[in-house]
Amino acid sequence: MTSARNRDQRKDVALHLAEPHGGVVRKVSLRSVGITDSEIRAEIRGGRWFNCGCHTVSIAAGPRPTGSAHFWVVVWESGSGAVLDGGAALVASGLTGYEPAAIDVSLPWGARPRRRAGVKARRRRIMPPLVGAGIPRVRADHAVINAAQWARTDREAALVVCLAVQQRVVRPGHLLATWRKVPYARRRDVLDRVIRDVCDGAQSLGELDFAGFCRRYGLPEPRRQVVRHGHRGRVYLDVSWEEVGLTVEIDGAHHAAGLADVDDALRQNEVTIDQSMVLRIPVLGLRLAEGTFMAQVRRAYDEAARRRAAGIGAANLAS
């Protein structure tokens, strides 16, 4: 590429360099095509370009770059070898419906991170595997696990896992295999259950000890029925108390839309307790809101027993 000799040529060259990065470019890249530091400063003084830090200039992304341009600025300005990690890496890989509290970046241990508002830098003795193209970022399977560990709450951690699998940002088998190799993790018990629920739903349901939940909450042990496949492929594990006419359906996690089914089931159960005696519990609900769901089961059992004792059957309820 030839040297930039006038303003129009500088503009064309700079736009060409910035286009793959959402409208921003590194100053060293501008220098490599003959645009000098004084020319860069002149464009910034003139309000045509915008300074984004020590190393980055916004050519076509405005004074406050957003989206992918912002991610490029963060990577270039955070320190040598910086890459997006956690939720930011997932968003850069196409995840939607999730906004991390901060942009996490990982750097090699010997790097000197530069502070930047809204960015959390983490130095690592061993860098995780990276994606080979696009914005430098941690591979999705590792990014999901890191984002879940760094999440503000257990619920947010579960949301990250659900969304990443449901939106096919990460393959379930790949995530599960990577998780099994992690020697230490924050909120390990919660994540172990959530990741297995989402990535291997049928096996997770088969291993679920719902009778143990019932014993903890003072309920008689229910009868456990067979695992079934619904019309959308959802796995059900039905348990029932035939003596009072109460059934609980536990829904697998891998077909839910984010955590919507958890909230929907809580609301639906409130109505159901007052009408027919079938409750729904997403398996993730037992991970994230165990006490609330089991309190509903306790209330439903007591109400079903009261109705049975009073001779109120399903036919009477429907009439």
Rosetta silent file (secondary structure, phi, psi, omega in degrees, C-alpha in Angstrom):
SEQUENCE: MTSARNRDQRKDVALHLAEPHGGVVRKVSLRSVGITDSEIRAEIRGGRWFNCGCHTVSIAAGPRPTGSAHFWVVVWESGSGAVLDGGAALVASGLTGYEPAAIDVSLPWGARPRRRAGVKARRRRIMPPLVGAGIPRVRADHAVINAAQWARTDREAALVVCLAVQQRVVRPGHLLATWRKVPYARRRDVLDRVIRDVCDGAQSLGELDFAGFCRRYGLPEPRRQVVRHGHRGRVYLDVSWEEVGLTVEIDGAHHAAGLADVDDALRQNEVTIDQSMVLRIPVLGLRLAEGTFMAQVRRAYDEAARRRAAGIGAANLAS
SCORE:     score description
SCORE:     0.000 S_00000001
   1 L     0.000  136.576 -174.751    0.000    0.000    0.000 S_00000001
   2 L   -78.765  163.692  179.968    1.431    3.405   -0.946 S_00000001
   3 L   -66.930  144.102  178.109    2.223    6.244    1.410 S_00000001
   4 L   -83.191  119.578 -172.499   -0.640    8.599    2.286 S_00000001
   5 L  -109.272  -13.423  179.357    0.284   12.052    0.892 S_00000001
   6 L  -147.054  174.097 -173.286   -2.864   14.137    1.384 S_00000001
   7 H   -61.327  -45.175 -178.903   -5.992   14.293    3.507 S_00000001
   8 H   -62.206  -40.822 -179.941   -8.255   12.424    1.073 S_00000001
   9 H   -68.875  -39.846  176.733   -5.726    9.656    0.641 S_00000001
  10 H   -58.468  -43.426 -179.411   -5.196    9.429    4.387 S_00000001
  11 H   -60.954  -47.451 -178.651   -8.941    9.085    4.840 S_00000001
  12 H   -62.413  -44.387 -179.024   -9.246    6.311    2.248 S_00000001
  13 H   -65.450  -44.110 -178.485   -6.269    4.390    3.624 S_00000001
  14 H   -65.098  -41.840  178.183   -7.403    4.763    7.224 S_00000001
  15 H   -62.322  -39.151  178.799  -10.960    3.660    6.413 S_00000001
  16 H   -62.686  -40.796 -179.705   -9.602    0.605    4.624 S_00000001
  17 H   -71.794  -33.965 -175.157   -7.518   -0.339    7.671 S_00000001
  18 H   -82.802  -22.555 -173.146  -10.338    0.326   10.146 S_00000001
  19 H   -55.172  -43.358 -179.605  -13.121   -1.457    8.270 S_00000001
  20 H   -68.672  -11.537 -175.160  -12.336   -5.011    9.567 S_00000001
  21 H  -115.556   26.349  175.988  -12.339   -3.671   13.146 S_00000001
  22 L    74.706   13.238  177.673  -15.677   -1.870   13.195 S_00000001
  23 L   108.222    5.305  177.165  -14.195    1.524   12.318 S_00000001
  24 E  -118.740  159.218 -177.372  -11.157    1.684   14.623 S_00000001
  25 E  -149.838  151.388  176.194   -7.497    1.132   13.870 S_00000001
  26 E   -77.824  144.565  179.406   -4.199    0.885   15.712 S_00000001
  27 H   -63.060  -35.230  179.849   -1.840    3.829   15.375 S_00000001
  28 H   -63.511  -32.235  177.790    1.015    1.488   14.507 S_00000001
  29 H   -69.485  -37.175  176.469   -1.010    0.284   11.508 S_00000001
  30 H   -64.630  -42.737  179.291   -1.465    3.862   10.348 S_00000001
  31 H   -62.440  -33.641 -176.057    2.254    4.498   10.675 S_00000001
  32 H   -66.921  -18.063  178.579    3.015    1.375    8.655 S_00000001
  33 L  -108.437   15.966  171.790    1.330    2.908    5.607 S_00000001
  34 L    95.607    4.773  176.397    3.065    6.251    5.915 S_00000001
  35 L   -86.499  117.464 -172.604    0.619    8.243    8.049 S_00000001
  36 L   -82.782  166.257  177.743    2.779   10.058   10.573 S_00000001
  37 H   -60.566  -39.043 -179.738    2.063   10.856   14.213 S_00000001
  38 H   -65.890  -36.743  177.401    1.741   14.551   13.356 S_00000001
  39 H   -68.254  -38.109  176.863   -0.825   13.739   10.655 S_00000001
  40 H   -61.820  -45.890 -179.975   -2.759   11.551   13.111 S_00000001
  41 H   -63.197  -36.171  179.541   -2.779   14.414   15.634 S_00000001
  42 H   -65.252  -40.777  178.916   -3.933   16.836   12.946 S_00000001
  43 H   -66.597  -35.965  178.811   -6.904   14.605   12.044 S_00000001
  44 H   -70.650  -43.769  177.583   -7.830   14.329   15.720 S_00000001
  45 H   -60.686  -34.586 -178.952   -7.545   18.091   16.288 S_00000001
  46 L   -78.697   -2.665  178.461   -9.752   18.632   13.271 S_00000001
  47 L    75.891   12.103  179.442  -12.472   16.405   14.767 S_00000001
  48 L   -88.158  -34.267  174.550  -12.328   13.974   11.852 S_00000001
  49 L  -117.995  164.936 -177.784  -10.732   11.144   13.846 S_00000001
  50 E  -132.459  134.370  179.363  -11.006   10.409   17.564 S_00000001
  51 E   -78.071  129.136 -179.144   -8.359    9.293   20.001 S_00000001
  52 L  -112.879    8.378 -179.148   -9.384    6.116   21.882 S_00000001
  53 L   147.452 -160.646 -178.246   -6.268    5.666   23.995 S_00000001
  54 L   -69.925  -28.321 -168.663   -2.549    5.195   23.679 S_00000001
  55 L  -122.403   -7.253 -167.969   -2.762    2.883   20.693 S_00000001
  56 E  -126.823  142.902  176.598   -6.132    3.284   18.982 S_00000001
  57 E  -126.370  136.809  174.237   -7.868    5.817   16.744 S_00000001
  58 E   -91.460  119.814 -179.947  -11.530    5.836   15.756 S_00000001
  59 L   -96.099  -43.599 -175.833  -11.851    6.552   12.048 S_00000001
  60 L  -133.785   13.805 -176.935  -15.516    5.721   11.432 S_00000001
  61 L  -108.790    6.843  178.460  -16.849    4.610   14.841 S_00000001
  62 L    78.262  179.166 -175.859  -17.336    8.027   16.422 S_00000001
  63 L   -71.198  -22.718  179.103  -15.852    9.347   19.658 S_00000001
  64 L  -128.789   85.583 -177.411  -17.250    6.451   21.734 S_00000001
  65 L   -57.860  144.656  177.198  -17.026    3.231   19.736 S_00000001
  66 L  -125.516  174.899  176.572  -19.615    0.556   20.466 S_00000001
  67 H    60.080 -138.372 -176.333  -20.121   -3.082   19.570 S_00000001
  68 H   -63.653  -33.509  178.670  -17.203   -4.852   17.964 S_00000001
  69 H   -60.669  -41.595  178.630  -15.236   -1.596   17.635 S_00000001
  70 H   -62.610  -41.025  178.376  -15.366   -1.148   21.403 S_00000001
  71 H   -62.315  -41.207  177.412  -14.094   -4.690   21.916 S_00000001
  72 H   -61.898  -42.141  178.202  -11.173   -4.030   19.577 S_00000001
  73 H   -60.290  -45.532 -179.113  -10.318   -0.875   21.521 S_00000001
  74 H   -59.294  -46.378 -179.011  -10.437   -2.781   24.810 S_00000001
  75 H   -62.195  -47.192 -176.770   -8.131   -5.522   23.523 S_00000001
  76 H   -69.915  -29.509 -174.416   -5.606   -3.089   22.046 S_00000001
  77 H   -95.153   -8.050 -173.516   -5.631   -0.752   25.034 S_00000001
  78 H   -86.996  -17.482  179.415   -5.568   -3.302   27.887 S_00000001
  79 L   138.074  164.843 -176.992   -2.005   -4.519   27.495 S_00000001
  80 L   -61.764  127.540  177.221    0.256   -6.774   25.472 S_00000001
  81 L    80.520   10.104 -177.481   -1.398  -10.076   24.606 S_00000001
  82 L   -68.154  142.046  176.086   -4.817   -9.078   25.963 S_00000001
  83 E  -138.430  150.830  174.577   -7.827  -11.117   24.802 S_00000001
  84 E   -66.581  144.691  179.839  -11.525  -10.956   25.618 S_00000001
  85 E  -138.567  171.760  174.798  -12.634  -13.522   28.175 S_00000001
  86 H    56.226 -139.829 -176.258  -15.822  -14.562   29.967 S_00000001
  87 H   -61.003  -36.043  179.438  -19.071  -12.887   28.937 S_00000001
  88 H   -63.092  -40.852  177.771  -17.364  -10.387   26.631 S_00000001
  89 H   -63.006  -37.438  179.360  -15.776  -13.228   24.647 S_00000001
  90 H   -69.280  -42.833  177.332  -19.187  -14.871   24.315 S_00000001
  91 H   -60.912  -41.782  178.296  -20.870  -11.657   23.164 S_00000001
  92 H   -65.489  -22.004  177.808  -18.079  -11.213   20.611 S_00000001
  93 L   -90.670    1.201  174.939  -18.833  -14.777   19.461 S_00000001
  94 L   114.638    0.781 -179.273  -22.484  -13.937   18.859 S_00000001
  95 L   -66.265  135.991  176.470  -24.215  -14.417   22.222 S_00000001
  96 L  -122.914  163.035  177.845  -27.325  -12.249   22.657 S_00000001
  97 L    81.285   11.245 -179.770  -29.589  -11.551   25.604 S_00000001
  98 L  -143.067  133.335  177.750  -26.740  -11.172   28.075 S_00000001
  99 L  -127.554  108.603 -179.455  -24.763   -8.135   29.170 S_00000001
 100 L   -65.721  154.017 -179.310  -21.811   -8.766   31.505 S_00000001
 101 L   -66.047  -31.544  178.835  -21.224   -6.340   34.361 S_00000001
 102 L  -144.451  160.947  174.855  -17.690   -5.648   33.075 S_00000001
 103 E   -88.266  113.736  179.533  -15.605   -6.552   30.055 S_00000001
 104 E   -87.234  132.960  172.605  -13.219   -9.272   31.172 S_00000001
 105 E  -127.848  145.488  175.136   -9.841   -9.554   29.491 S_00000001
 106 E  -112.260  143.468  179.485   -7.084  -12.065   30.116 S_00000001
 107 E  -133.639  153.823  173.472   -3.394  -11.327   29.668 S_00000001
 108 E   -58.402  152.211 -174.010   -0.211  -13.379   29.953 S_00000001
 109 L   -54.954  -38.021 -176.541    1.272  -13.332   33.448 S_00000001
 110 L   -80.850   -5.209 -178.956    4.207  -11.098   32.498 S_00000001
 111 L   -73.078  159.116  177.118    2.055   -8.433   30.847 S_00000001
 112 L  -111.986   98.412 -177.438    1.387   -5.062   32.491 S_00000001
 113 L   -62.212  142.790  173.908   -2.378   -4.424   32.344 S_00000001
 114 L  -104.577  130.305 -178.156   -3.523   -0.866   31.725 S_00000001
 115 L   -67.186  140.337  177.804   -6.560    0.254   33.674 S_00000001
 116 L  -149.287  135.702 -177.411   -9.634    1.165   31.688 S_00000001
 117 L   -57.619  133.931  177.423  -13.119    2.013   32.934 S_00000001
 118 L    79.128    5.500 -178.257  -15.523   -0.918   32.709 S_00000001
 119 E  -119.420  135.061  176.287  -12.747   -3.417   32.007 S_00000001
 120 E  -115.686  112.918 -178.605  -11.465   -6.088   34.380 S_00000001
 121 E   -93.174  138.142 -179.584   -8.013   -7.409   33.505 S_00000001
 122 E  -130.288  118.870  177.321   -6.890  -10.831   34.721 S_00000001
 123 E   -83.842  140.197 -175.349   -3.308  -12.014   34.402 S_00000001
 124 E  -128.252  135.984  174.745   -2.882  -15.729   33.762 S_00000001
 125 L   -70.569  -36.192  175.749    0.077  -18.041   34.166 S_00000001
 126 L  -125.133  117.042 -179.701   -1.423  -20.284   31.482 S_00000001
 127 L   -74.600  139.767  177.990   -3.545  -18.603   28.832 S_00000001
 128 L   -71.696  165.992  177.858   -6.700  -20.494   27.816 S_00000001
 129 L   -61.158  146.103 -175.733   -7.253  -21.622   24.197 S_00000001
 130 E  -114.764  157.687  171.425   -8.173  -18.813   21.829 S_00000001
 131 L   -74.452  141.516 -171.627  -10.422  -18.400   18.807 S_00000001
 132 L   -85.460   -6.484 -177.366   -8.315  -18.261   15.659 S_00000001
 133 L  -142.097  160.606  177.533  -10.097  -15.435   13.833 S_00000001
 134 L    78.329 -156.555 -179.837  -11.802  -12.127   14.542 S_00000001
 135 L   -59.592  129.070  178.944  -11.503  -10.239   17.812 S_00000001
 136 L   -56.773  120.611 -174.713   -8.858  -11.935   19.991 S_00000001
 137 E  -157.160  158.259  179.394  -10.899  -13.902   22.508 S_00000001
 138 E   -71.880  144.323  179.244  -10.989  -17.044   24.597 S_00000001
 139 L   -57.675  146.976 -168.326  -12.574  -20.119   23.027 S_00000001
 140 H   -58.901  -39.708 -177.429  -16.287  -20.392   23.815 S_00000001
 141 H   -62.936  -42.200  177.459  -16.177  -23.498   26.028 S_00000001
 142 H   -72.305  -36.281 -179.790  -13.633  -21.903   28.358 S_00000001
 143 H   -64.574  -38.542  177.910  -15.350  -18.492   28.133 S_00000001
 144 H   -61.176  -47.598 -178.215  -18.678  -19.982   29.286 S_00000001
 145 H   -63.538  -42.072  178.952  -17.071  -21.582   32.326 S_00000001
 146 H   -66.422  -44.577  179.959  -15.191  -18.389   33.204 S_00000001
 147 H   -60.916  -39.217  179.681  -18.260  -16.184   32.718 S_00000001
 148 H   -66.870  -37.149  178.399  -20.309  -18.474   34.967 S_00000001
 149 H   -69.339  -35.741 -175.850  -17.647  -18.349   37.683 S_00000001
 150 H   -89.315   -2.694 -179.140  -17.378  -14.559   37.502 S_00000001
 151 L   -61.708  155.780 -176.720  -21.150  -13.964   37.374 S_00000001
 152 L   -72.702  -30.050 -177.611  -22.704  -11.894   40.135 S_00000001
 153 L  -140.663  166.095  175.147  -25.197  -14.562   41.205 S_00000001
 154 H   -61.405  -37.460 -179.458  -25.923  -18.268   40.742 S_00000001
 155 H   -63.721  -43.637  178.257  -28.897  -17.292   38.602 S_00000001
 156 H   -64.444  -38.381  177.994  -26.730  -15.206   36.275 S_00000001
 157 H   -60.450  -44.822  178.690  -24.224  -18.065   36.066 S_00000001
 158 H   -64.389  -38.400  179.631  -26.998  -20.450   35.001 S_00000001
 159 H   -60.860  -43.762  179.861  -28.288  -17.909   32.470 S_00000001
 160 H   -59.366  -46.452 -178.954  -24.887  -17.686   30.772 S_00000001
 161 H   -62.338  -48.066 -179.014  -24.666  -21.465   30.438 S_00000001
 162 H   -58.710  -51.186 -175.932  -28.245  -21.763   29.139 S_00000001
 163 H   -63.113  -42.378 -177.210  -27.954  -18.990   26.572 S_00000001
 164 H   -63.165  -39.090  179.702  -24.587  -20.144   25.234 S_00000001
 165 H   -75.045  -46.088 -177.013  -25.850  -23.692   24.652 S_00000001
 166 H   -64.057  -35.151 -179.805  -29.292  -22.704   23.356 S_00000001
 167 L   -89.283    4.790  176.374  -27.838  -20.165   20.898 S_00000001
 168 L    61.553   29.628  171.696  -25.210  -22.686   19.764 S_00000001
 169 L   -71.184  -28.513  177.262  -22.332  -20.461   20.727 S_00000001
 170 L  -138.146  144.680  177.046  -20.833  -23.603   22.260 S_00000001
 171 L   -79.473  135.559 -177.719  -21.542  -27.272   21.602 S_00000001
 172 H   -55.313  -45.831 -179.254  -22.977  -29.073   24.661 S_00000001
 173 H   -63.406  -36.844  179.486  -20.598  -32.011   24.400 S_00000001
 174 H   -66.971  -44.959  179.482  -17.611  -29.710   24.032 S_00000001
 175 H   -63.239  -44.016 -178.540  -18.603  -27.632   27.057 S_00000001
 176 H   -63.620  -41.947  179.614  -19.253  -30.708   29.189 S_00000001
 177 H   -64.441  -41.100  178.988  -15.898  -32.263   28.241 S_00000001
 178 H   -66.415  -41.731 -179.760  -14.032  -29.031   29.058 S_00000001
 179 H   -60.058  -39.657 -177.975  -15.862  -28.643   32.380 S_00000001
 180 H   -65.248  -17.606  179.941  -14.836  -32.143   33.452 S_00000001
 181 L   -95.473   -3.723 -177.831  -11.185  -31.115   33.076 S_00000001
 182 L   -78.736  117.790 -175.938  -11.467  -28.003   35.280 S_00000001
 183 L   -75.813  -30.264 -177.738   -9.653  -28.793   38.556 S_00000001
 184 L  -143.751  142.445  178.236  -11.021  -25.853   40.556 S_00000001
 185 L  -155.298  144.167  170.632  -13.947  -23.504   40.088 S_00000001
 186 L   -66.081  151.187 -177.556  -15.937  -20.964   42.047 S_00000001
 187 L    42.178   45.496 -173.742  -19.504  -22.129   42.871 S_00000001
 188 H   -58.662  -43.543 -177.052  -18.433  -25.561   41.649 S_00000001
 189 H   -60.451  -45.628 -179.949  -21.423  -27.470   43.049 S_00000001
 190 H   -63.881  -47.543 -177.114  -23.931  -25.163   41.366 S_00000001
 191 H   -66.099  -36.576  179.209  -22.080  -25.105   38.059 S_00000001
 192 H   -60.190  -44.169 -179.995  -21.594  -28.864   38.012 S_00000001
 193 H   -69.744  -43.985 -177.082  -25.325  -29.404   38.291 S_00000001
 194 H   -65.040  -46.864 -178.526  -26.272  -26.611   35.877 S_00000001
 195 H   -62.935  -41.355  177.969  -23.779  -27.596   33.169 S_00000001
 196 H   -68.907  -37.340  177.406  -24.812  -31.225   33.344 S_00000001
 197 H   -59.507  -45.673 -174.464  -28.498  -30.251   33.356 S_00000001
 198 H   -78.044  -38.323 -173.660  -28.098  -28.127   30.232 S_00000001
 199 H   -89.132  -25.329 -176.912  -25.579  -30.265   28.329 S_00000001
 200 L  -140.195   62.597 -170.120  -26.810  -33.747   29.207 S_00000001
 201 H   -56.932  -45.063 -176.562  -30.424  -33.236   30.159 S_00000001
 202 H   -63.216  -45.700  179.545  -31.679  -36.815   29.962 S_00000001
 203 H   -64.847  -39.957 -179.625  -28.880  -38.211   32.119 S_00000001
 204 H   -61.799  -43.630  178.275  -29.238  -35.339   34.587 S_00000001
 205 H   -64.585  -39.294  179.885  -32.950  -36.007   34.975 S_00000001
 206 H   -63.552  -28.911 -179.369  -32.311  -39.705   35.369 S_00000001
 207 H   -88.885   -9.852 -174.052  -29.906  -38.985   38.226 S_00000001
 208 L   -66.221  127.892  179.727  -32.173  -36.456   39.946 S_00000001
 209 L   -98.576   75.131 -179.484  -33.147  -37.538   43.451 S_00000001
 210 H   -66.374  -31.052  177.327  -36.494  -35.791   43.726 S_00000001
 211 H   -60.870  -34.084  177.350  -37.451  -38.123   46.551 S_00000001
 212 H   -65.449  -39.283  175.338  -34.520  -36.659   48.492 S_00000001
 213 H   -60.104  -43.850 -177.977  -35.929  -33.164   48.009 S_00000001
 214 H   -62.108  -43.053  179.723  -39.285  -34.383   49.303 S_00000001
 215 H   -61.306  -39.368 -178.828  -37.752  -35.909   52.427 S_00000001
 216 H   -65.314  -27.825 -176.686  -35.942  -32.650   53.172 S_00000001
 217 L  -106.922   19.836  172.342  -39.217  -30.729   53.001 S_00000001
 218 L    72.053   24.261  178.956  -41.293  -33.189   55.022 S_00000001
 219 L  -100.217  147.150  173.451  -43.201  -34.712   52.110 S_00000001
 220 L   -61.422  152.975 -179.828  -43.973  -38.419   51.699 S_00000001
 221 L   -69.813  127.729 -178.455  -41.830  -40.124   49.064 S_00000001
 222 L   -81.704  168.974  172.573  -43.623  -39.977   45.704 S_00000001
 223 E   -86.373  132.032 -178.624  -43.935  -42.686   43.116 S_00000001
 224 E   -98.946  128.012 -179.199  -41.474  -42.182   40.289 S_00000001
 225 E   -97.349 -166.863 -173.502  -42.676  -42.886   36.778 S_00000001
 226 E   -85.785  157.849  172.970  -40.751  -43.413   33.537 S_00000001
 227 E   -75.690  133.086 -177.381  -38.709  -40.864   31.618 S_00000001
 228 E  -127.744  159.944  176.686  -40.689  -39.672   28.600 S_00000001
 229 E  -111.624  125.775 -179.544  -40.062  -37.556   25.505 S_00000001
 230 L   -83.986 -178.245 -175.001  -42.512  -34.794   24.714 S_00000001
 231 L   -67.077  -22.561  177.219  -43.539  -33.461   21.298 S_00000001
 232 L  -101.006    9.420 -179.685  -40.668  -30.919   21.331 S_00000001
 233 L    88.301   -2.313 -178.811  -38.140  -33.432   22.574 S_00000001
 234 L   -65.678  140.195  179.933  -38.310  -32.150   26.149 S_00000001
 235 E   -92.356  130.970  177.723  -37.538  -34.810   28.714 S_00000001
 236 E  -113.614  141.959  168.814  -40.032  -35.278   31.524 S_00000001
 237 E  -123.456  103.944 -175.114  -39.554  -37.112   34.779 S_00000001
 238 E   -88.907  135.772  171.658  -42.997  -37.531   36.330 S_00000001
 239 E  -128.917  148.900 -175.595  -43.483  -38.143   40.021 S_00000001
 240 E  -149.215  155.082  169.551  -46.832  -38.508   41.693 S_00000001
 241 E  -114.973   90.976 -175.033  -48.689  -39.017   44.931 S_00000001
 242 L   -64.539  -26.463 -176.952  -51.583  -41.128   43.718 S_00000001
 243 L   -67.465  -22.354  177.631  -53.117  -41.263   47.184 S_00000001
 244 L  -117.442   -9.808  178.974  -53.932  -37.539   46.996 S_00000001
 245 L    82.046   42.185  179.266  -53.995  -36.998   43.225 S_00000001
 246 E  -122.549  132.711  177.059  -50.921  -34.796   42.777 S_00000001
 247 E  -125.138  141.127  174.076  -48.404  -35.024   39.913 S_00000001
 248 E  -120.094  127.900  175.338  -45.184  -33.050   39.416 S_00000001
 249 E  -106.196  124.475 -179.574  -43.555  -32.804   35.978 S_00000001
 250 E  -102.931  118.194 -174.888  -39.856  -31.931   35.965 S_00000001
 251 E   -92.282  136.529  176.025  -38.786  -30.312   32.695 S_00000001
 252 L   -64.815  156.314 -173.577  -35.333  -30.727   31.237 S_00000001
 253 L   -85.989  -18.721 -165.440  -33.171  -27.620   30.921 S_00000001
 254 L   -81.178   -4.042  175.968  -31.864  -27.973   27.392 S_00000001
 255 L  -112.663   -2.018 -178.217  -34.986  -26.739   25.557 S_00000001
 256 L   -71.349  155.297  175.903  -35.866  -23.781   27.790 S_00000001
 257 L   -93.222   99.147 -175.074  -35.477  -20.225   26.532 S_00000001
 258 L    60.268 -129.996  176.602  -32.901  -18.820   28.915 S_00000001
 259 L  -110.370   17.568 -176.372  -34.391  -18.976   32.409 S_00000001
 260 H   -59.599  -37.575 -177.749  -37.898  -17.987   31.306 S_00000001
 261 H   -63.348  -29.440  178.704  -39.304  -21.408   32.162 S_00000001
 262 H   -63.888  -50.003 -179.584  -38.230  -21.006   35.796 S_00000001
 263 H   -68.570  -40.268  179.443  -40.280  -17.818   36.246 S_00000001
 264 H   -61.563  -41.825 -178.476  -43.148  -19.107   34.095 S_00000001
 265 H   -66.233  -39.422  178.126  -43.396  -22.303   36.133 S_00000001
 266 H   -60.922  -44.380  179.728  -43.483  -20.412   39.434 S_00000001
 267 H   -67.363  -44.286 -178.367  -46.342  -18.241   38.176 S_00000001
 268 H   -63.337  -38.429 -179.024  -48.205  -21.139   36.576 S_00000001
 269 H   -64.350  -34.764  178.666  -47.938  -23.240   39.714 S_00000001
 270 H   -60.035  -37.816  177.685  -49.565  -20.495   41.790 S_00000001
 271 H   -74.094  -41.875 -175.337  -52.641  -20.785   39.552 S_00000001
 272 H   -63.817  -37.150 -179.095  -52.499  -24.570   39.327 S_00000001
 273 H   -57.533  -33.751 -178.803  -52.482  -25.069   43.095 S_00000001
 274 L   -86.213   -4.179 -178.282  -55.915  -23.436   43.200 S_00000001
 275 L  -125.881 -111.871  179.034  -57.244  -25.543   40.293 S_00000001
 276 L   -80.713  164.651 -171.865  -55.991  -28.919   38.999 S_00000001
 277 L  -108.432   64.426  171.801  -53.150  -30.721   40.745 S_00000001
 278 E  -131.491  120.176  178.582  -50.289  -30.902   38.232 S_00000001
 279 E  -108.639  148.407  173.988  -47.186  -28.801   38.906 S_00000001
 280 E  -110.547  137.100  174.304  -44.270  -28.056   36.564 S_00000001
 281 E  -135.293  112.699  170.752  -40.729  -27.622   37.810 S_00000001
 282 E   -62.844  141.234 -178.138  -37.839  -26.899   35.410 S_00000001
 283 H   -58.664  -32.735  177.083  -34.842  -28.865   36.597 S_00000001
 284 H   -67.875  -24.677  175.749  -32.912  -25.571   36.784 S_00000001
 285 H   -62.410  -35.318  177.875  -35.618  -24.335   39.149 S_00000001
 286 H   -71.308  -21.144  177.286  -34.507  -26.943   41.642 S_00000001
 287 H   -83.802  -36.057 -169.542  -30.960  -25.597   41.303 S_00000001
 288 H  -105.877  -25.430 -177.564  -31.822  -21.894   41.573 S_00000001
 289 L  -141.308   47.759 -175.700  -35.065  -21.687   43.560 S_00000001
 290 H   -54.548  -50.778 -175.538  -35.270  -25.000   45.375 S_00000001
 291 H   -61.104  -41.489 -178.385  -36.943  -23.642   48.497 S_00000001
 292 H   -66.893  -45.533  179.773  -39.615  -21.698   46.595 S_00000001
 293 H   -65.798  -42.901 -177.927  -40.551  -24.589   44.323 S_00000001
 294 H   -69.764  -29.023  173.577  -40.587  -27.162   47.117 S_00000001
 295 H   -64.409  -37.011  175.718  -42.747  -24.850   49.225 S_00000001
 296 H   -64.838  -42.084  178.659  -45.215  -24.885   46.326 S_00000001
 297 H   -61.666  -42.073  178.971  -45.097  -28.687   46.218 S_00000001
 298 H   -59.989  -45.756  179.070  -45.720  -28.783   49.968 S_00000001
 299 H   -64.424  -41.478  179.881  -48.736  -26.459   49.604 S_00000001
 300 H   -64.079  -41.798  179.472  -50.041  -28.409   46.621 S_00000001
 301 H   -62.304  -45.916 -179.646  -49.745  -31.701   48.486 S_00000001
 302 H   -62.248  -41.009  179.790  -51.596  -30.317   51.509 S_00000001
 303 H   -68.227  -41.307  178.172  -54.324  -28.854   49.286 S_00000001
 304 H   -63.792  -39.193  178.515  -54.656  -32.077   47.270 S_00000001
 305 H   -66.208  -39.151  179.207  -54.887  -34.085   50.484 S_00000001
 306 H   -63.140  -44.205 -179.612  -57.540  -31.721   51.829 S_00000001
 307 H   -65.165  -42.405  179.237  -59.585  -32.059   48.657 S_00000001
 308 H   -61.273  -41.976  179.777  -59.244  -35.815   48.620 S_00000001
 309 H   -65.361  -32.319 -179.628  -60.359  -35.979   52.221 S_00000001
 310 H   -86.061   -1.266  178.104  -63.337  -33.762   51.393 S_00000001
 311 L    78.722   24.351  179.519  -64.216  -35.935   48.406 S_00000001
 312 L   -93.256  111.539 -178.798  -63.411  -33.292   45.813 S_00000001
 313 L   -99.042  174.533 -179.669  -62.270  -35.068   42.655 S_00000001
 314 H   -61.810  -35.095 -179.401  -60.883  -33.784   39.407 S_00000001
 315 H   -64.442  -40.418  178.718  -64.260  -34.092   37.742 S_00000001
 316 H   -64.986  -38.605 -179.529  -65.822  -31.822   40.352 S_00000001
 317 H   -64.333  -35.819 -175.687  -63.000  -29.297   39.941 S_00000001
 318 H   -75.609  -21.928 -176.256  -63.504  -29.185   36.194 S_00000001
 319 L   -83.610    0.000    0.000  -67.243  -28.555   36.477 S_00000001
